[in-house]
């Protein structure tokens, strides 16, 4: 029995601190969403830029670097929570 306790303690020492805390936690997989294709679009003037924004029905600003088409919901998991039922 003493050897088993020592082995357990040695195993704990070899683990990262987060590994010890996350024992028996539910599995979490973060799926990477990769685009099918990417393109660069250049506009001759501001009017063309605004017309394009209207066409794809998205809000584009001078700070916009990329968009998903159709629009990709940014916060689709915003209100999901893990609840321990015990």
C-alpha positions as CSV (number, residue, x, y, z in Angstrom):
1,X,0.0,0.0,0.0
2,X,2.8,2.4,0.9
3,X,4.4,1.8,-2.5
4,X,1.2,2.6,-4.3
5,X,0.9,5.9,-2.4
6,X,4.5,6.8,-3.3
7,X,3.9,5.9,-7.0
8,X,0.8,8.2,-6.9
9,X,2.8,11.0,-5.4
10,X,5.6,10.6,-8.0
11,X,3.0,10.6,-10.8
12,X,1.6,13.9,-9.4
13,X,5.0,15.5,-9.3
14,X,5.6,14.6,-12.9
15,X,2.3,16.3,-14.0
16,X,1.9,19.9,-14.8
17,X,-0.1,21.9,-12.1
18,X,-3.1,22.3,-14.5
19,X,-3.2,18.6,-15.1
20,X,-3.8,17.9,-11.4
21,X,-6.6,20.4,-11.3
22,X,-8.3,19.1,-14.4
23,X,-8.6,15.5,-13.3
24,X,-12.1,14.1,-14.2
25,X,-13.2,17.3,-16.0
26,X,-15.4,17.0,-19.1
27,X,-13.6,16.8,-22.5
28,X,-13.4,20.1,-24.4
29,X,-12.6,20.2,-28.1
30,X,-12.2,23.5,-29.9
31,X,-13.0,23.0,-33.5
32,X,-10.9,25.1,-35.9
33,X,-13.1,26.7,-38.6
34,X,-11.0,27.0,-41.7
35,X,-12.2,28.9,-44.7
36,X,-12.9,27.1,-48.0
37,X,-11.2,29.9,-49.9
38,X,-9.8,33.4,-49.3
39,X,-9.7,36.3,-51.8
40,X,-8.4,39.9,-51.8
41,X,-10.8,42.5,-53.1
42,X,-9.7,46.0,-54.1
43,X,-12.1,48.9,-54.4
44,X,-11.6,52.0,-56.7
45,X,-13.4,54.3,-54.3
46,X,-15.5,54.6,-51.2
47,X,-18.8,54.3,-53.0
48,X,-17.7,50.9,-54.4
49,X,-16.7,49.8,-50.9
50,X,-20.1,50.8,-49.5
51,X,-21.9,49.1,-52.3
52,X,-20.0,45.9,-51.7
53,X,-20.9,46.1,-47.9
54,X,-24.6,46.5,-48.9
55,X,-24.3,43.6,-51.3
56,X,-23.0,41.2,-48.8
57,X,-25.2,42.7,-46.0
58,X,-22.3,43.2,-43.6
59,X,-21.0,46.3,-41.8
60,X,-17.6,47.1,-43.2
61,X,-15.5,49.9,-41.7
62,X,-12.0,51.2,-42.5
63,X,-10.7,48.9,-39.7
64,X,-12.3,45.8,-41.2
65,X,-9.6,43.3,-42.2
66,X,-11.7,40.3,-43.0
67,X,-15.3,39.0,-43.0
68,X,-17.0,35.7,-43.4
69,X,-19.6,35.2,-46.1
70,X,-22.2,34.5,-45.3
71,X,-21.8,36.3,-42.0
72,X,-20.3,34.0,-39.3
73,X,-22.0,34.5,-35.9
74,X,-19.2,35.8,-33.6
75,X,-20.8,34.9,-30.3
76,X,-22.9,31.8,-31.0
77,X,-21.7,30.2,-27.8
78,X,-21.8,33.3,-25.7
79,X,-24.6,32.2,-23.4
80,X,-23.5,28.5,-23.0
81,X,-22.3,27.5,-19.6
82,X,-21.0,24.4,-17.9
83,X,-23.2,23.6,-14.9
84,X,-22.2,21.0,-12.3
85,X,-25.4,19.1,-11.4
86,X,-24.0,17.5,-8.3
